[in-house]
Amino acid sequence: MKRTTRRDFLKLAAVTSLAVSFDGCALLKSRQGSPEPIHCAEVVSTSPSDAFDYVVIGSGAGGGPVAANLAKAGYRVALLEAGGDDENANYSVPVFHGSASEDPAYSWDYFVKHYEDADRRKRDSKYVPEKDGVLYPRAGTLGGCTAHNAMITVYPHNSDWDRIAKVTGDASWNSGNMRTYFERLERCQYVHPNRDNFSRHGFHGWLTTNMADPRLVIPDKQLLAVIFLGVAKALGEGLDQPFRLLKNPFDIQEWRTVLEEREGLLKSHYDPNDWRIVVDNPQGTFGTPLATDGGKRTGTREHIRAVANACPGKLTVITHALATRILFDHDNRAIGVEYLQGKSLYRADPRAKGTDASGAVRRTIKAGKEVILSAGAFNSPQLLKLSGIGPKGELKKFGIEVRVDLPGVGENLQDRYEVGVITEMEHDLEVLSDCTFEPPAPGQQPDPCFSDWQKGKGVYATNGVVVGIIKKSKSERPLPDLYVFGVPSYFKGYFPTYSDASRHHKNYFTWAILKAHTNNTAGRVTLRSADPRDVPEINFHYFDESNDQAQQDLESVVEGVEFVRKIMRLSGPVTKQEVIPGENIKGDQLKEFIKNEAWGHHASCSNKMGPKSDPMAVVDSNFRVYGTKSLRIVDASVFPRIPGFFIVTSIYMISEKASEVILADATNQSV
């Protein structure tokens, strides 16, 4: 039998629209792997009886796994979460992730600035005047932003890890070693485990991953046209040739036959998380691995609950606990956390409006070993500063006693740039015809899509992405820097009520262009006041205000827009018109559109990791905060540069690494 090459497979991928993400069931019918039983170790605690061994602030992708791992190792851990642990269909149903981000039960609404210049800020159609900014959805709930994200679990580039190893001089950050943490945390259900495991997937971890079934999209001839006529031809390099395998590309049964015959190839060549693919940094259409289990969202919330149940007395989750400052002894050793106990205390919570803290109870909790800060790229620098760690000029401005002058706290804030190109289709999309995108009201019959979801399948069991493409914006770029994904919806970014669009617009298709490896590092998180209930000032300093003097980021996004326009031109008569930015917006007008309308949702790097010789470094390669003892940061803020395409996978990985480092130090201290 002729060996299938990577090039041959990319051609096949174009034929079968392999990045379709429209079914929570994996391509494999059987569920692969099983989670390892949770074993709870016993250790002799040296902490005082009124103290926990570890106090972790934040239950998201960074803090949740760390807390769980330390508890499994036998230590007494307190996990502080400022939100609650409410749960409804907006959490459980993957395609409702937009609604989850605007559900008051989970949402923390930040309004960020993209520019210092007030006139420039107001040019964004998503700008909210009374907030003087643009909505940036975050989550204040158990699991943090893993409770509302799009569940995309795509592996970062190896160079992201190798760069950290080089910058810090710590070889344990090399890409080969970092892969072991991914293998440890993943429970992959879309690849058959085998003895050699050349894919280097994990099959027994706590995070279940699935790949979606492309067959759901097949009955929708408009989407087939976008994929069959548009994507394949736009990718070029002969990628349209394999379509000749199909005598009639709009014959549903023929597509199903091709998919079934080629299923074996899909398990490896189409998987962006397969180690053999990762090392090659290829371009083309790819699947979109999702953190779902049985068609439902899964994340740190489930892991935390499982460990708390399996290890009684080891993991104590304290919800509605807003950390106000970290407590230190005379030697700058972190010894505990002060927090306010009460609901909706933080002013990013939409339910906090008009409330005061009079009913809140101020408490302290002691840590015998360490405090781990995992509050995210906005709140971790805020809490450090409120605790006296940060740029001394800013701290003195708000009357905060300076404990450690660390000028890098809150600096180096980074994000990706994203824009949406929205096309009105000739007709409503068939795949959405039975979907209301709402859960049934009490006593009401569910819509057909919700009924399918209850069986673990269908549109609602996905995050809505129907095709994903990884490519270089320009041939001279060292790595693929664009992730382009198609969504059968109207999505131009984040603004209040943005999530309603999926319920009202069923004849629109959006290409979201995500620019990775951005050059801009000029963003900042600064205090608005010394009140821990206040949200900080957040300014990303986009484009003209960035330190990307060559404007490579802007050029890359322009290339992405032109690429998806080419796809739609080649899609035939199924499209009516481009509504955003509009077919006539070209050249300098297109650049202006991007500058005005771009957004992001992967904030990171605001407490960057680096060597002690770097005056702007906040933590060392073992996550320890410079100038302190027994204090670490484990979240998106510690990356020196924003990694990969979707940041959550990288955060999960560093959480596993941090757990290993912390436990090794604990063992050494007890010897």
N, C-alpha and C positions, 0 to 999 in steps of 0.2 A: 504494500500500500504506500502511495506517495506521502511523504512527510509534509504536514501542513506548516508553512512558514508563518512568521509573525505578519508579514505583508499580506499573505493570502488570508490570514484570519481577519485583518482589518478590512479587507474587501468584503469578507463574509459578514462582518459586523455591520457594514453599511447596508447590506442586503436585509438583514434581519432587525434593523433598528435596535441594536442591542442595549442601548442605554435606556430603553423604556423602563419606567419604574411604576407600573400600574397594577401590581398585585403583591400583596403582603406574603403570598406563598412563594417559596423559592422555586427556581427552575427544577430543582430536584424535588420529587414528590415526597420522599421520606425526610424526616427531620434528622439532621446529622449532629452527632456529639451530644454530650449531656454534661451539665455542670458538675464539677467536683463537689462531693459532700463538704459541707462547712465544718471544718475541724477547729475546735476552740482550745487553744493551748492554755496552760496554767503557768503563771509566773508569780514569784513572790514580789509583791509591790513594796518598794522602798519609800513610796510617797506617804505623807501624813494621812491619817484616817479621814480627815475632812477635805482631802484634795483628790482630784483625779490624777492619773499619770499624765494624760495629755488632754488639752483642750483645743478643739478644732473649730475655727470660725468659718462657717460657710459649708453648705452641703452639696455643692455643685460638682462639676466634673473633676475638680481638683481635690476639694475637701472631703467629699463623700467617700471615694475609694480609700483615701488615706485613713480616715476614721475607721472604716470597716477593717482594713488590713491590720491596724494596730490593735483593734479589739480581738480579732481572730488570733493574734499572737499572744493574747492573754492579759493585755493591759487594760486598765480602766480608762475609758475615753468618754469625754463629754463633747457632743457635737451641737454647736449653737447655730440655729437657723432663725433668721429674722422673720420669715414668713411662717405660714401654717403648713398643714399637710392635706388640705382639701383635695378632692379628686372627683372629677366628673367626666363626661364624654369628651370634652375639649382636651383633656389630658390623654385619655386612652386611645382615641381614634386618630391615627397618624395624620390623615389629610386635614384634620381640624387644627393643625398647628398654628395657623394664622389666628384662628379664634382663641386659642389658648394664650397667645401673646397679648390679646386684648381683654382677656377674662379677668375681672377684678380679683377673682380668687387666687390668681397667680401673678398678675402683672405688676411690674415696677416700671413706670413710664419716665424715662429720662428725656429731656429735650436738650440736644447738644447743638453746638455751633460748628459749622463747617469752616467758617471764616471769622476772623476778628473784625473785618470790615462790615459794618452794619448794612450798608446798601447791597453788598454782595450777598449777604445772608438772605435778604428778602427776595432775591430773584428765584429762589427755589419754590416751585409750586406747592411743595409739602410744608413750607414754613408756617409755623403757628405764631402769630404776632404776640398774643398774650403770654407766650412762653419764651419768646425770642429765640426760637430754635426749631429743630426738626426732631420728630419722635424717634427715639432709639429704644425699642422694647427690650426690657430685661425681665427677669423673673425673681420674685421674692416668695419662694415656696420650697418645700423639701425637694431636693434634687437640683435646685437652682435652674439655670437656663437649659438643662437637659429636660426640663418639664415642658418646654415650649418650642424647642428648636426643631429643625426640619429632619432631624435624625440621620443626616448624611454622615456616613462613617468612612471617609476616604483617607487613605494613608498619605502622610506627607512625603516630600522628596527627601531622599537620603542626605542630600547636601545640607538640609536644614539642621540635621544632627551633627554632621561632620563640621559645620561651621562653629557650632557651640563648643565642640571638642577642641577645635583650634584656638578659639578666642580664650577659653578658660584654661587650656593646657591640661584638661582632664579627659583622658582617653576613654573613660567609661561612657562618655557621650557619643562615641562613634556609632555610625549608623548600623553596623552589624550587631553591636550589643543592644542598641535601643530596640531592635526588632524583637528581642526576647520579651520585652514588656508588653508588646502588642500580642504576642502569642500567649502570654500569661493571662491577659484580661479578656480575650475574645472567645466566644462560643459560636463558631461559624457553622451555620446550618445550610449553606448553599454549595459547599464543596465536600466531596467524599474524603474523609480522613484516610490516610494510608501510612504505611510504615516509614517511608522515606520523607514524606511531607516536604517536598521541594517547594511547595507554595508558602511554607512557613506561616500558615494560618494557625490560630489556636482553636481548640475544639471543646475545651472544658472550663473556660473562664466564666466570668460573671456577666459579661455583656454579649447578648445574643445578636448576631448579625444575619441578615437575609438579603438575598438579591431578588429583584422583582421579576415577574413573569411577563415577557413581551407580548404574550398572546392576547392580553386584554385590549390592546390598542388596535388589533387587526380589523375588527369590524368597522372602525371609523375611517372612511376613505379620505376624509380631509387630512387627518393626521398621517395616514399612509402616504399621501402625496407630499407632505412636508418632508417626511423621512426618505421616501423612495426617490422622489424627483429632486428634492431640495438638498438634504444633507449629503447624500452620496455624491452628487455632482459637484457641490460646493467644496467638498474635501479634496476633490481632484485626484491626481496621480493614479488614474485608472480605477478609482474606487467604485465607479459606476459599472465597470465591466461585469462583475458577478451577477448583476441584476438580470443578465441574460439567462441565468439559471431558472428564472421564473418566466414561464410562458405568458402568464397573466399576473402581474404584480398586485392586482386588486382582487385576486381570487383568494378568499379566506382560507379555504382548505389547503391550497398550495402553500401558503405561508406556514400553516401549522405543520405540514409535512416537512418542510425545510427545517423548521425549528427543531422538530423531534429528531430528524436525522443528524443534525449538527449539535445536539445537546452536549455531547462529550467535550467539544471544543469550547463551549460557552463557559465551562467550569474553570478554565484556566486563562485562555488568551484574552477573554473579555473582562476579566476581573482586575480592577485597578489596584487591589490590595494583594494580589499574588506577588510574592517576592521576586519571581522571575520577570515580572512586568515592571515592578518598582525599580529594579536596578537599571533598566533600559530607558527610563523616562520617555516612553513612546507618546505619539500623538494619535488621535483618532476618536472613534466612538467607544464609549465604555459603559459598563453597568454602574449603577449607583447603589452601593451597599448601604443598607439602612439598619438602624438599631431598633428592630421590631422582633416581637416574639408572638407567634400565633396571630399575626395581624394587628397586634397592639404595640403601642410605644413601650420601650423599655429603656432604663437608664440607671442613674445612681440611686434614685428613690427605691427601686426594687431591691438593689443590692444592700442598701442601708437597712431596710426592713428585714431582709433575710438574715443578715448577720446579727441584728439586735434580737431577733427571735431565737436564733440558734445559740447565742452566747449570752445568756441572761446575766445581767449585772456588769457586763463588760462594755457595752455601747449604750450610752444614755443620750437620747435625742431630746433636746430642749427647743421647742418651737416658740415662735413669737418672742424671740430673744435678740434684741438689737444691740450688738456690741457697741460700746461707746468709747472704750479705750483699753489698751493693754497695760497691765500692771507690772512694774519692775521693782527689784530690790535696789539697794545702794550700789550694787556692782553691775547694773544694767542687765540683770538676768530676768527674763520674763517669768513671772510667778503666778499669773492669772489674768482674768479678764473681768472688766466691769461691763454690765449690760443692763438694759431696761427690759423688763418683762411686760408685754402688752401687745395687743393687736394693732396692726396698721400704724405703727409709730413712725416709720420712715416716710418722708414726704414724697418719695417717688411712688408710693402706693396710692392709687387713685382714691382709695377709701380714707386716706389720711386728711383730706381737705376739711378744714374747719374743726379738726380735733386737736386736743392738747394732750400733754403727757401726764396730766394730773392723776389719772388712774393707773399709770404705769408704776411698777415697783422696781426700784434700783437694787440690783444684786451684784455680788461678786462671786466668782468661781475660781478656785485655786488649781494650779497645775504643778504637780510634783516634778515632772520631767521637762515638758516643753509646751509651748503654745504654737500652734500652726495656723497661719493666717491664709485663708482661701476664699476671700470675699470678692475676687474678680478685679478686672482692670480698672474699674472706677472706684470701688469701695475699699480695696486693699490699700492704695495710696492714701485715701482719705483717712482711714483708721490709723495708719502709721503716723500721719501728721497730727491727728488729734491726740496721739500718744507721745508726741514730742520728738518724732523721728522724721526728718525732712529738711528742706532748705530753711536755714535759720531765719532769713529775712521774712519769709512767708509766715513762719510760726510766730515770730515776734509781732507781726502785724495784727494777729488775732489773739494776742495775749497768752500764747501757749508756751509753757516752759520748754526750752530746747534741751532734749536729752542726748540726741545724736544729730549732728549737722550732716545730713545726707542729701546733697543737692539733686541727686538723680530721682528721688521719690516723686512720682507723678509726671516725670518727663519721658520723652521717647515714645509717647502713645502712638500706636499704629493701628491701621485697619486696611481692609481691601477697599478698592473702589468697585461699585456695581452700578450698572444702569440697565433699564429695561427698554426693549424695542417691542412695541405692542402692535399687532396686526389684527384688523377686523376680518373675520372669515366670512365666506359667502353664506354659510348656514350655521346654526347651532351645532356644536360638536356632539356627535352621536354618543360618544363615550360618557358624556355628562347628562344625558337625557333623563335618566331616572334618579338624579342626585339633587337633593335640596341643600346639601351641605349643612344640615342642622340635625341634631338628635331629636327623636320623637318627644313630644310633650307628654306628660303623664296621661295615660289612657288613650294615647294616639298611636295608630299603626306606624311603624317605621317605614321610611321610603325604601325602595328596592336595594339601593346602594348600602343603606344601613343594615338591612337584613343580610346582605352578602358579608358585610364586615363582621356581623355576629357569628358567622361561620368561618371567620378567619381569611376572607378573600375579598377581591373586588377593589374598586377605586378607593374606597375609604381606608383600605389596608395599606395604602401607599402614601407618600408625601406629595404626590401630584406631578412629579417630574416625569416627562415622557421621553426625553432624549437628552443625553449629556455628551459633550465633546470636550476633549482636552487638546489644546494646541498652543503653539507659539504664536504670539501676536506678530512677530517678525522673525525671519529666519536667523538673524544674528543673535537673538536672545539665547542665553546659555541653557535655559530650561523652558519647558512649556509653562506659560504664565497666564493662560486664559482657561477658565472653566466656563463653558457656555451650556446652559441648560434651558430646555423648552418646557413651558408650563401652559396647559390649556386654561388660561385664566387671564384676568386683567391685573397686572402687578407693576406698578411704577415706583415702588418703594414704600416707606413707612410714613403714615400719617394717621391721625385718629379716625377710626372706622375703616381703615384700609382693608381689613379682612372681610368686609361685607361684599367686596367685588365678586368673589367666587359664587355668591348666591344670586347675583343679579346679572352677571355677564357670562353667557355660555357660548358666545360666538367670537371670542377673542383668544388670541394665542400670544404669549409673551416669551421672548427670548431674554433671559437674564444673563448679562455678561459680567463675569467676576474676574477682576484683575488681581492675580496673586503676585507675591514677591514685589510688593510696592516699594518704591524708593523713599517715600515720604516718612520721616521719623520726627516731624515737627509738632505732633500733637501733645497736649498737656492736660493734666488733671490737677486743678488747684482748688483750694478751699473757698467756699462761699462765705462761711462763718465758722465759728468754733462750736456751733450747735451740731451734735452728732445726728440729729434728725434731718438736717438740711442735706440736699443733694449737692455734690461738688460742682464746680464750673468745669465744663468739658469742652475743649476746642481742638478739633483735628487739624486745623490749618491746611485746608485742601489746596491743591494745585498752585495758584499764584502765590499763596502764602507758605508753600511747602519748601523744603530744602532739596527738592528734586529739580535742580536748576535746568537740567536738560529737557525737562518735561516728558521723560520717557513714559511715565505712567499715563499721561494724557494721550500720547501717541498710541499706546497699546490699546486703550479703551476705544479709540477711534477705529482702529483696525478690527476690533471685535464687532463694533456696530456694522461696519461695512461687510464683514463676513456673514452675519446673520441676515442682512439685507439681500445678499447674494442667494442665500438659501431660499428666502421667500420668493425672490424673482424666479427661481428655478422650480418652484413648487406648483406651477401651473395655475389654472383658473379657480383654485379653491380659495384664494385670497381676494379680498375686496380692496383694502387700502391700509397703509401704515398710518396709525393714528398718533403714535408717540415714537420718536420725536416728530415724525411727519416726513413724507417722501422728499419734500423740497428743502429740508434742513440738511445742508451739506457744507463742506469746507470749514471756514471759520465759524459759521453758524452752528455746525455740529459740535465743534470744540466748546463753544459757549454753552450749548445745551448740556454737555457732559459736565462742565464746571458747575453749572447751576443745579443740576438734577441728580448727580451721583450720590450714592449713599453707601453705607457699610453696616455690618452687624457682627464683626469678629474683633472687637476691641481687645488690644493686648499690648504687652511690652512696656507698661508704665512703671515697673520696678525691675529694671533689666538685670539679668545675670551677667557677671563679668569678673575679671581678675581684680584684686585689691588695688592694683596700680591704676585702674580706670576710675577717675573721680566721680563718674556718673553711674557706676555700678551700685546696685542696692543689695544684691545677694551674691554669694559665691556659688560654686558649682554643686555644692551640697545643700542649696536652698537657704543657707543661714544668712540672716540680715547682718550686714556689717555694723560693727560698733555695739552689738548686743550679744547676749548669750541666751540659749534655749528659745530662740525665736526663729521660725522659718516661714517662708512664703511658698505656697504650692498652688499656683493657679496661672491663668493666661498672662498675668502681668510680668512674669519672670523671663519670658523669652526676649533675647536681645533683638531679634528680627522675627517678624510674623511668619510662621511656618505654613507650608503646604497650601491647600485650597480651602479646606474646612477645618477650623482650629480644634474642634472638640476631640478628635482622635489624638492629636498631639498632647492635649491636656490630660486625657486619660493615661497616656503613656508616661508622662512625667510624674503623675500621681503614683503610679506603680514604682517608678524609680525612687521617688522620695520616700515611699514606704520602706523600701529596702535599705536606704541610707539611714533613715531614722532608727530602724530596728537594729542595724549593725552598730550604731553608736550606743544604743541602749545596752546591747550585749557587752560591748567593750567596757562600758561604765560599771557593769555588774561584776566583771572579772577581777 
